[in-house]
Every structure is written in C-alpha cells, then in structure tokens.
Amino acid sequence: MQERRTAKRKLLMFYSRVVDRHTGELIGHLADLTPEGAMLLSAHPVPPDTVFNLHMELPDDASGRLHLKFDAKSRWCQRDPNLDGYAAGFQLLGVPRSDAKVIERLVEMYAFQEH
C-alpha cells in the first residue's frame, strides 16, 4: 500500500474515546492525529473503506470545547501485536477549518516530543 499521508503522524499523550455519533458505540481510543487523519486503537477489527460519523471527547484545556464531531473513512486495520486489539487508520473527511485548528492545537499540546 502506497503511503499518501502528507502530515507527519503525531502520537498523543491522551487517549480520547471515539464513538459512533449515531449509535454511541465505542469505535476506539485515539492514538495519533493530524488534520487529515487519525489512528484509533480498538478492541474489534474495523472494516476498511467504511465511512463513520464520529464523536471524540476533548481534554478540558484543548479549545474550550468538550467534543469534536467529524466524518472519517477507515483506510486500514491490523492486529496490534503489542496490544490485545487492533490499530485502524482513518482519513478525516471534510473537516472545517475551525475544527482543523482545534486538531492542530491538540497536536501542539499533547504530542509526544521527539528528542
């Protein structure tokens, strides 16, 4: 599979719950994030090429908002050998500029620092 990511993946120091905003079902916990995509850690496999309507809880100090709603298409899913579960990659779809700024702020505040 050819890499098409334009932004460098940033691992985060918080694991926000990400749920289906229509059913409330937990899809996974956020592991990394860019304005273009995200990786979730999930207890169950995520079917690829599926569009999800998602709701993510935000840390209190991220932007004055409690959550972020967005649509995302699952691009891949694989068993994670380090966890009892799966890692799944998502492409964010049609993220408004205001929400992209919130994502950029989250990454700025919570990304692990590279040394």
Stockholm file with secondary structure:
# STOCKHOLM 1.0

chainA/1-115         MQERRTAKRKLLMFYSRVVDRHTGELIGHLADLTPEGAMLLSAHPVPPDTVFNLHMELPDDASGRLHLKFDAKSRWCQRDPNLDGYAAGFQLLGVPRSDAKVIERLVEMYAFQEH
#=GR chainA/1-115 SS CCCCCCSCCCBBSCCCEEEETTTCCEEEEEEEECSSEEEEEESSCCCTTCEEEEEEECCTTTTSCSEEEEEEEEEEEEEETTTTEEEEEEEEESCCHHHHHHHHHHHHHHBCCCC
#=GC SS_cons         CCCCCCSCCCBBSCCCEEEETTTCCEEEEEEEECSSEEEEEESSCCCTTCEEEEEEECCTTTTSCSEEEEEEEEEEEEEETTTTEEEEEEEEESCCHHHHHHHHHHHHHHBCCCC
//
